[in-house]
Each structure stands twice: as structure tokens, then as C-alpha cells.
């Protein structure tokens, strides 16, 4: 249903070569490794997710690594960086990469609510700082354009073009980024979302022709379920672009059988990335439903669906993994600083 990719141009081939060179030189810290003494009998350090998998692409309905093997990335999403930048530090990201063994960090740049629109240059620089920090630790980064209200992504079309032009220019030779172009569209038709995607994707492709693009779906990225529809509207009218995936979000205490079944059906027909989920209700609050959450995780593991959990902060809600006040301190690793949901999701990522 998607367009076949066009043959690579000389420019694209050079970019791919540059990506490979960059990966070989930096993802494992090769220079440092060569300079460091090697103890007899010492086991080699395990490859980071980025070094092990390289440039990602969509092959069929799967996310695949540079060798064409299907992979599933598991990791965390930041909270809005206008509120919880203090939770994204060298120490916290060291813990995420090394203690949690995360593959990916989703960097959430809110557009409204005191976010990007108030300081485009500042929030672009902040997003790049966090993406760079993820890469330095061998993790992938999802660049999340966190549009929420208004729910029509076209309302922020000009801002999105500016943001993604800047991000794609910076990361056009790096294998470690995925571009999430619309967090949770709502109150708007699939055709309007599709139109937005078909205007933003060429902006990214003009600078970065190889990276995977993640497209939000209708009704808060539920494939339309939360507004009385289902995945058929996307199956029957897919975005006219290659190397893309569609996003699905769920909160296990609120989103029950209908949502789980939709994810199952949709992933049989479309490439899907779950860029946000929680073990609580749809507001990221209330009691954790770990039993329902595990059903989702079992499905995603069986079908190799990548996911990032909401959220890596110390927000007061039950969906934030750290106990309130943790981000004012310096201890990040282990379970002592984690809420119940944090202990549970850390264990699932480590698995």
C-alpha cells in the first residue's frame, strides 16, 4: 500500500556512508576503548542498542535494523521538557541506559502549554541537547512533536515545518533518530491528519531521506477508537510515503479489550510503534493495572512492536516513574527512588 522507495541518489548514498562512519566511530566510544588498557580475560563491553542495530528502517510491517532483522525498541518518554527538564540529566540518562538497559528515549517537545511556541530556538536547542545525550549513551531518540491542544496538527503546520527542518538538518547523517510528527491528534478527521503528514514528511526527507517517520493517528493516537472509529480508515487510506510507522497510545486502566484488539488487528496490516502508554488511567493517574498492562506487553513482544512508556519524571501522578523530589537529588539507579509503576516498567525494560 505504501510507495516503493526510490533508488538512492549519490547524495543519499553519501549520507548513508556518513551514517555508517559515524556509527562506527562514536556509538561504542571506539576512541576511548582503544586508549584504555585491556585486562587479560576481561569480557568485552556489550554493544549498545545503537551500535548493535545501526540505521533503522521499516521492512514490511516491522521496524528493522541495518541487517534487515526485525527489532523492537523498549524505553521511556520524557515528560514535557518545559516542566521537567531537570529530570533529564547526565545521571538520570546514565541510569536509563545502563541500569534500566533502555534502547530508546522519546524526547517530548510540547508545542503549546508553555512549550515550543514560547521560544522556538530555545526548545529546539533543548530537544537537541537531550537527543545528543541519548546518542552519547548508545540509545535511539524519538523526536516527539508533542501537539495536544489544539488537536488538529495543521494548526501548528508552520511551526512543525520549522522545527523538523532544524532537527533533520542536524541529524541527517546520524542513524539514531526517529521523527514523531504529531503526538495525539484529536477532534479531526483522518484525512486532515494524512494531509498534514504528507506535508511534513517531505520537509524531513529533504534533509534526512533515510530516517523512520512516526505518524500519529486519530483520536489521541488510538487509530480512531476513542472517537468511534477503528484502524480501517488508515488501512484503506494510508499516508502516501515510505519508511513510516503509525503510532498507537494506550493507558491500561482505561483502555480495555477494544483497544487491545485494535492494536492486534492494526499491527497485522500496518507498521505500528507504541510511542506512549501507561499502566494507569488515560490521565496517567490512579491505580496501576499491571495485569492489563502485561497483556499489552505480551502482545507487543510477540509481534515485535516497539514502545516507550510515559513518563521519565517525578511528577506527582502515579504514571511518573520517580518518587516526587527525586529530580532534585543525585540518585537515579536502582528501585529505591521509583514509584510502583517505575519498579514495574524498569523490570520490563531490563527483560
Secondary structure per residue as TSV (DSSP state, phi and psi in degrees):
chain	resnum	aa	ss	phi	psi
A	1	X	-	360.0	-24.2
A	2	X	-	-89.3	156.3
A	3	X	-	-62.1	145.4
A	4	X	-	-72.0	139.0
A	5	X	-	-64.6	144.4
A	6	X	-	-76.0	154.4
A	7	X	-	-58.7	143.9
A	8	X	-	-65.5	138.9
A	9	X	-	-83.5	173.6
A	10	X	H	-59.5	-41.0
A	11	X	H	-62.4	-45.5
A	12	X	H	-62.2	-41.3
A	13	X	H	-62.3	-41.1
A	14	X	H	-64.9	-38.1
A	15	X	H	-63.8	-40.9
A	16	X	H	-63.5	-40.8
A	17	X	H	-62.6	-40.5
A	18	X	H	-65.0	-39.9
A	19	X	H	-59.7	-46.1
A	20	X	H	-63.0	-40.9
A	21	X	H	-64.0	-42.6
A	22	X	H	-62.7	-44.0
A	23	X	H	-62.2	-45.1
A	24	X	H	-64.1	-34.0
A	25	X	H	-83.6	-30.6
A	26	X	H	-123.0	-31.3
A	27	X	T	-62.0	-31.3
A	28	X	T	-103.0	4.1
A	29	X	T	65.6	49.8
A	30	X	H	-59.3	-42.3
A	31	X	H	-60.2	-46.1
A	32	X	H	-61.9	-42.1
A	33	X	H	-63.2	-38.6
A	34	X	H	-68.6	-31.9
A	35	X	H	-81.9	-22.7
A	36	X	S	-79.3	142.1
A	37	X	-	-66.7	147.0
A	38	X	-	-109.6	122.3
A	39	X	-	-77.8	142.7
A	40	X	T	-60.7	129.8
A	41	X	T	81.8	-1.2
A	42	X	-	-71.6	137.5
A	43	X	-	-74.6	140.9
A	44	X	-	-66.2	149.1
A	45	X	-	-65.4	139.7
A	46	X	-	-65.7	146.7
A	47	X	-	-65.3	142.6
A	48	X	-	-72.0	161.9
A	49	X	H	-54.9	-41.4
A	50	X	H	-67.3	-43.2
A	51	X	H	-68.7	-36.5
A	52	X	H	-71.8	-32.1
A	53	X	H	-111.2	-25.7
A	54	X	-	64.7	-149.1
A	55	X	S	-65.4	125.7
A	56	X	-	-90.3	156.6
A	57	X	E	-154.6	167.0
A	58	X	E	-96.7	121.6
A	59	X	E	-121.9	110.9
A	60	X	T	66.8	-121.9
A	61	X	T	-103.9	10.6
A	62	X	E	-113.9	156.3
A	63	X	E	-87.0	126.9
A	64	X	E	-123.7	153.5
A	65	X	-	-88.4	-173.9
A	66	X	T	-64.7	-19.6
A	67	X	T	-91.8	1.7
A	68	X	S	82.6	12.1
A	69	X	-	-91.4	138.9
A	70	X	B	-66.5	135.4
A	71	X	-	-132.7	157.0
A	72	X	-	-129.2	117.4
A	73	X	-	-85.4	137.9
A	74	X	E	-126.6	134.1
A	75	X	E	-174.7	-155.2
A	76	X	E	-125.9	155.5
A	77	X	E	-106.4	138.9
A	78	X	-	-66.8	163.8
A	79	X	-	-79.2	-178.8
A	80	X	-	-57.9	128.5
A	81	X	T	-74.1	-8.2
A	82	X	T	-78.3	-17.9
A	83	X	T	-108.6	-40.3
A	84	X	-	-125.7	36.9
A	85	X	G	-60.7	-27.3
A	86	X	G	-69.3	-10.3
A	87	X	G	-92.6	-4.0
A	88	X	S	-113.2	87.1
A	89	X	S	-124.2	172.0
A	90	X	H	-56.5	-42.8
A	91	X	H	-67.0	-43.8
A	92	X	H	-68.5	-36.2
A	93	X	H	-75.4	-31.3
A	94	X	H	-59.0	-44.2
A	95	X	I	-64.6	-42.5
A	96	X	I	-62.6	-42.8
A	97	X	I	-76.7	-40.8
A	98	X	I	-98.9	-44.6
A	99	X	I	-82.7	-46.1
A	100	X	S	-79.2	-24.6
A	101	X	-	63.6	41.9
A	102	X	-	-74.9	146.6
A	103	X	S	-90.2	-24.9
A	104	X	E	-151.8	146.2
A	105	X	E	-120.6	126.0
A	106	X	E	-92.9	120.7
A	107	X	E	-99.5	111.2
A	108	X	E	-98.4	105.8
A	109	X	E	-99.5	102.0
A	110	X	E	-63.7	144.7
A	111	X	S	-88.2	-49.2
A	112	X	S	-101.8	-160.9
A	113	X	T	56.9	41.7
A	114	X	T	82.5	14.8
A	115	X	S	-98.3	-138.2
A	116	X	G	-47.6	-43.1
A	117	X	G	-62.3	-22.0
A	118	X	G	-80.6	-21.6
A	119	X	-	-163.2	75.8
A	120	X	H	-54.0	-46.9
A	121	X	H	-65.0	-42.1
A	122	X	H	-65.5	-43.0
A	123	X	H	-75.6	-27.9
A	124	X	H	-65.5	-44.8
A	125	X	H	-63.3	-38.9
A	126	X	H	-65.7	-44.2
A	127	X	H	-60.8	-42.7
A	128	X	H	-65.0	-37.1
A	129	X	H	-59.9	-43.7
A	130	X	H	-74.9	-35.5
A	131	X	H	-62.9	-46.0
A	132	X	H	-59.5	-40.2
A	133	X	H	-66.3	-38.1
A	134	X	H	-63.1	-46.3
A	135	X	H	-61.0	-39.3
A	136	X	H	-62.1	-22.2
A	137	X	T	-103.8	11.1
A	138	X	T	78.7	17.8
A	139	X	-	-101.0	153.0
A	140	X	E	-75.7	163.4
A	141	X	E	-132.0	130.0
A	142	X	E	-95.8	119.8
A	143	X	E	-89.0	101.2
A	144	X	E	-97.0	114.8
A	145	X	E	-85.0	97.0
A	146	X	E	-87.7	62.6
A	147	X	-	-73.3	136.0
A	148	X	-	-138.8	-56.0
A	149	X	S	-133.7	116.4
A	150	X	S	-71.3	153.9
A	151	X	S	-79.6	-13.0
A	152	X	-	-85.7	114.2
A	153	X	G	-62.8	-22.6
A	154	X	G	-64.8	-20.9
A	155	X	G	-63.6	-24.2
A	156	X	G	-116.2	26.9
A	157	X	H	-59.4	-48.0
A	158	X	H	-63.5	-42.6
A	159	X	H	-62.9	-41.9
A	160	X	H	-62.1	-40.9
A	161	X	H	-62.2	-42.2
A	162	X	H	-65.1	-46.5
A	163	X	H	-62.9	-50.2
A	164	X	H	-72.6	-26.4
A	165	X	H	-62.9	-46.2
A	166	X	H	-63.8	-43.3
A	167	X	H	-69.0	-42.3
A	168	X	H	-68.8	-35.0
A	169	X	H	-61.9	-41.4
A	170	X	H	-71.0	-38.3
A	171	X	H	-108.1	16.7
A	172	X	T	-63.6	-23.0
A	173	X	T	-109.3	16.2
A	174	X	-	-113.5	132.7
A	175	X	T	-80.5	0.4
A	176	X	T	-102.5	20.8
A	177	X	E	-122.6	147.6
A	178	X	E	-127.5	142.3
A	179	X	E	-106.9	114.5
A	180	X	E	-99.3	108.2
A	181	X	-	-89.8	-11.6
A	182	X	-	-159.3	107.9
A	183	X	S	-57.6	-66.5
A	184	X	-	-143.3	81.7
A	185	X	-	-60.9	144.0
A	186	X	-	-152.6	153.3
A	187	X	S	63.5	26.9
A	188	X	S	-145.4	150.8
A	189	X	-	-73.0	157.4
A	190	X	H	-62.3	-36.7
A	191	X	H	-61.6	-35.7
A	192	X	H	-69.7	-38.9
A	193	X	H	-65.5	-43.3
A	194	X	H	-60.4	-43.2
A	195	X	H	-60.4	-43.6
A	196	X	H	-58.9	-48.9
A	197	X	H	-59.2	-39.8
A	198	X	H	-75.3	-8.0
A	199	X	H	-96.3	-31.6
A	200	X	H	-83.6	-39.3
A	201	X	H	-57.6	-44.4
A	202	X	H	-61.8	-30.3
A	203	X	H	-62.4	-43.8
A	204	X	H	-68.9	-45.6
A	205	X	H	-64.3	-27.5
A	206	X	H	-62.3	-30.1
A	207	X	H	-103.2	-40.5
A	208	X	-	-130.2	88.1
A	209	X	S	-75.5	-12.3
A	210	X	S	-105.7	-18.9
A	211	X	S	-73.4	153.0
A	212	X	E	-75.7	137.0
A	213	X	E	-112.2	134.9
A	214	X	E	-107.8	125.2
A	215	X	E	-108.1	123.0
A	216	X	-	-66.9	149.7
A	217	X	-	-111.8	170.6
A	218	X	H	-67.6	152.4
A	219	X	H	64.4	61.2
A	220	X	H	60.1	41.8
A	221	X	H	54.8	49.9
A	222	X	S	-114.1	15.7
A	223	X	T	57.4	28.6
A	224	X	T	89.1	-5.2
A	225	X	G	-60.7	-41.1
A	226	X	G	-69.5	-7.6
A	227	X	G	-123.8	27.9
A	228	X	T	82.3	15.1
A	229	X	-	-116.1	-160.4
A	230	X	-	-159.0	-175.0
A	231	X	T	-67.1	-12.7
A	232	X	H	-61.0	-30.2
A	233	X	H	-65.4	-31.3
A	234	X	H	-81.7	-42.5
A	235	X	H	-56.9	-41.5
A	236	X	S	-83.8	-13.5
A	237	X	S	-147.0	64.6
A	238	X	-	-71.1	159.4
A	239	X	-	-62.6	136.4
A	240	X	S	-82.5	74.4
A	241	X	-	-162.3	157.3
A	242	X	S	-104.0	167.4
A	243	X	S	58.4	43.1
A	244	X	E	-124.9	159.4
A	245	X	E	-131.8	161.0
A	246	X	E	-108.3	143.4
A	247	X	E	-97.0	150.2
A	248	X	E	-136.2	135.0
A	249	X	E	-121.6	143.9
A	250	X	E	-148.7	154.1
A	251	X	E	-128.9	113.0
A	252	X	T	-60.8	-34.2
A	253	X	T	-71.8	-21.1
A	254	X	T	-104.1	-35.4
A	255	X	-	-103.5	103.5
A	256	X	-	-100.7	-138.9
A	257	X	H	-56.0	-43.3
A	258	X	H	-59.8	-39.9
A	259	X	H	-72.6	-43.8
A	260	X	H	-60.2	-43.5
A	261	X	H	-66.4	-35.1
A	262	X	H	-64.4	-44.5
A	263	X	H	-59.9	-41.2
A	264	X	H	-62.8	-49.6
A	265	X	H	-65.7	-46.0
A	266	X	H	-60.9	-40.3
A	267	X	H	-73.5	-10.6
A	268	X	H	-77.3	-20.0
A	269	X	H	-117.5	-22.4
A	270	X	S	-136.0	152.0
A	271	X	-	-74.3	125.2
A	272	X	E	-125.8	140.2
A	273	X	E	-128.9	121.8
A	274	X	E	-86.8	93.8
A	275	X	E	-83.6	-6.6
A	276	X	E	-157.2	131.4
A	277	X	E	-157.9	161.0
A	278	X	E	-140.9	161.9
A	279	X	S	-92.1	3.4
A	280	X	S	-110.4	-156.1
A	281	X	-	-79.8	178.5
A	282	X	T	-63.9	-15.7
A	283	X	T	-92.7	4.0
A	284	X	S	71.7	26.8
A	285	X	-	-126.2	170.3
A	286	X	S	83.8	-169.0
A	287	X	-	-69.3	149.1
A	288	X	-	-81.7	135.6
A	289	X	-	-109.2	85.5
A	290	X	H	-72.9	-27.9
A	291	X	H	-65.7	-47.8
A	292	X	H	-67.7	-38.6
A	293	X	H	-59.0	-41.5
A	294	X	H	-65.9	-33.1
A	295	X	H	-62.3	-42.1
A	296	X	H	-62.9	-46.6
A	297	X	H	-64.0	-36.9
A	298	X	H	-63.0	-42.8
A	299	X	H	-62.2	-46.4
A	300	X	H	-66.2	-36.3
A	301	X	H	-66.3	-44.1
A	302	X	H	-62.5	-35.8
A	303	X	T	-101.0	7.3
A	304	X	T	54.0	53.2
A	305	X	-	-99.1	125.4
A	306	X	-	-73.7	154.2
A	307	X	E	-152.2	153.0
A	308	X	E	-130.5	137.8
A	309	X	E	-94.3	145.4
A	310	X	E	-101.0	118.4
A	311	X	-	-154.5	161.1
A	312	X	-	-92.9	73.1
A	313	X	S	-151.7	-177.3
A	314	X	-	-114.9	30.2
A	315	X	-	-48.4	154.1
A	316	X	S	-70.5	-16.8
A	317	X	S	-72.5	157.9
A	318	X	T	-67.2	-19.3
A	319	X	T	-79.7	-13.3
A	320	X	S	-80.4	132.9
A	321	X	S	-74.9	-28.8
A	322	X	B	-92.6	146.7
A	323	X	-	-62.5	145.3
A	324	X	T	-55.6	132.0
A	325	X	T	97.6	-13.1
A	326	X	G	-58.4	-39.0
A	327	X	G	-71.1	-7.4
A	328	X	G	-89.9	-5.6
A	329	X	S	-108.2	-158.9
A	330	X	S	-129.4	5.1
A	331	X	-	-102.6	124.9
A	332	X	-	-127.0	-32.9
A	333	X	S	-81.4	163.2
A	334	X	S	81.0	-174.8
A	335	X	S	-102.6	-8.7
A	336	X	T	-65.1	-25.4
A	337	X	T	-95.4	4.0
A	338	X	B	-104.2	145.0
A	339	X	-	-73.7	175.1
A	340	X	H	-56.3	-44.8
A	341	X	H	-65.8	-34.9
A	342	X	H	-65.1	-43.0
A	343	X	H	-60.4	-43.2
A	344	X	H	-66.5	-46.4
A	345	X	H	-75.1	-34.9
A	346	X	H	-57.4	-44.4
A	347	X	H	-61.2	-40.0
A	348	X	H	-68.6	-38.1
A	349	X	H	-66.9	-41.8
A	350	X	H	-64.1	-26.6
A	351	X	-	-69.1	360.0
